[in-house]
């Protein structure tokens, strides 16, 4: 960023300077406005620039951020249905041999399964027995 004197003032009067922003600085500042939750006003305060100047840069195709390079906006918050169930104790399934399963249930009960089986049906059976 460079500055130039924008006029002649007498002694004791503060000089006003006009900032000159490079094209790359303008692109960088404009890109920062695409971050989720960041407003143009916040970016303007960060660089001590009037927000209207940033809006002017955003209208210029040379400085406007590429929509494809912008970060995706997070989805809006929403409620999801939740079901509260009693805590279940997990059962340990250990294969005893090939095509054989032996499951030890709570209370010292054992279940032995051999041959082919439907895993979902077995899970329902175990849940029913462990209640």
Secondary structure as UniProt FT lines:
FT   STRAND          2..5
FT   TURN            11..12
FT   STRAND          17..20
FT   HELIX           23..32
FT   TURN            33..34
FT   TURN            36..37
FT   HELIX           40..46
FT   TURN            47..48
FT   HELIX           51..59
FT   TURN            61..63
FT   TURN            67..69
FT   STRAND          92..97
FT   TURN            98..99
FT   STRAND          100..104
FT   HELIX           106..108
FT   STRAND          110..114
FT   HELIX           119..129
//
